[in-house]
Amino acid sequence: MTRSLGVFIAGAVAWSAFALLATALVYPIQDGIAPWVKKPDSVERLLGVTFWVAATLFASALPVRMPRGTVVSVSIAPIVATMILGGPAAATWVAALGTTEWRELRGRVPWYGSLANHAALTLPAAVGGVAAFELHRFLIGALGPAAWTTFVATVVGAAAFFVLNVSITSAVVSLRSGQTLRVVLFGDARGFWINFLALAPLAWLMAQVYTLKSIGWLATLLFALPLYTTRVANRQFVEMREMFTQTISSLAQAVDKRDKYTSGHSLRVKEIAVDIGREMRVGDQELEALEWGGLLHDVGKIGVADAVLLKQERLTREERMLMNAHPVLGAEIIAPVTKLAPELPIIRHHHEWYNGSGYPDRLIGDEIPKLARVLHVADAFEAMTAARPYRMKPLTAEQALGELRKFAGIQFDPAVVDAFVKTKWVDGVDDPGRDVKPRPVPLISQAAGRISQASALSERPSSTPDLR
């Protein structure tokens, strides 16, 4: 556990302990937690809290891990319902006790992980409970008793709980995994919002049913089915994404394994590209596009004959033309898959040069899609630092970085190269440190400029990185 993570968890736990004490002193447990008696005593209130602790234990039993590492469960529903029925104190204790998982009891979660998990729910429950209680009291005082006031208070309390819970959880995952808070927060946002929109109204309905005389607590148990259904929906969302990623990975591996020297190439390119994207602070959807685009960038090599793909000698002009067609073929192969539409520009343009002498469309500078420029650097570094049939001795990381610096502004986007040198892939590597600025495009028509550069496709300098 890193020092910063330990400090954050300690702070969250301290605030959670304060919330437990403060809500118990300032907001006594309300009579609504035990609706089966007219004037419940402390024992009957305790029985009500125990019922909701048990309901929360059930809801917490099957959490779903989201793609960026956060965990989502349906326990928000019984916790929010407790806010309305018993007030902030009841909700805080239910969150503290009811969110214990079997993994914790079996010792599969380290002690500091358990503390972090409980703090991420206890403190938000206290804040959400106070927000719901005070808003409900204000609305009743201003407008009189009405059913809609309880609903509004429930949604506001759930929103406060949701925002604080997501923030704490994402911060812990960010500190633990090294991902930026923004990536974690927005990467799993879809799962968070689905959970909130589905469970906040359900929590209100659970509270209303619970208040029914004599059979309310029994009828509330029927909500186990919609809670489980919501959990299944969360799990299916994650499983579909995992299955899609695994399918893409298998396809990429099938392409790479045509040549023993490129086995694992696409996976490594994906990892490098995603790290560069994080340094450039691209959005989550762009990171996903880099992930899948990195895996599929060479899929067009399916259509390149082995005699060309595995040739150890320098390619002839005709062979180079066949090799250079693989980005277009790859885009054509992927085009029917509508889910992969954001990846098409990456696949098609990852061999474009910053000065316009690349292929297939000879785009210049910012005409090249940003993510394609990112992938070009990742692809080049991986290719230079791995053995190939035409170059059995790979370059060192330092030599490869020198090539990237040398051709920044010519072949590579200098801003992308600058971002790359901040990644783990060149930690401890001497950097030439040349701050290469984008070279201006001559004040002539781009078409004329590209015609003058076209010969570079077949007659590039021998020192230019070969990215077959």
Secondary structure, DSSP 8 states (H G I E B T S, - for coil): --HHHHHHHHHHHHHHHHHHHHHHHHS---GGG-TTSSS--HHHHHHHHHHHHHHHHHHHSS-EE-TTS-EE-STHHHHHHHHHHHHHHHHHHHHHHHT--HHHHTT-S-HHHHHHHHHHHHHHHHHHHHHHHHHHHHHHHHH-S-HHHHHHHHHHHHHHHHHHHHHHHHHHHHHHH---HHHHHHHTHHHHHHHHHHHHHHHHHHHHHHTSTTTHHHHHGGGHHHHHHHHHHHHHHHHHHHHHHHHHHHHHHHHHTTSGGGTTHHHHHHHHHHHHHHHTT--HHHHHHHHHHHHHTTGGGGGS-HHHHT--S---HHHHHHHHTHHHHHHHHHTT-GGGGGGHHHHHHTT--TTS--SSS---GGGS-HHHHHHHHHHHHHHHTS-BTTBSS---HHHHHHHHHHTBTTTB-HHHHHHHTTSGGGTT--------------SS-HHHHHHHHGGGGTS--TTS----
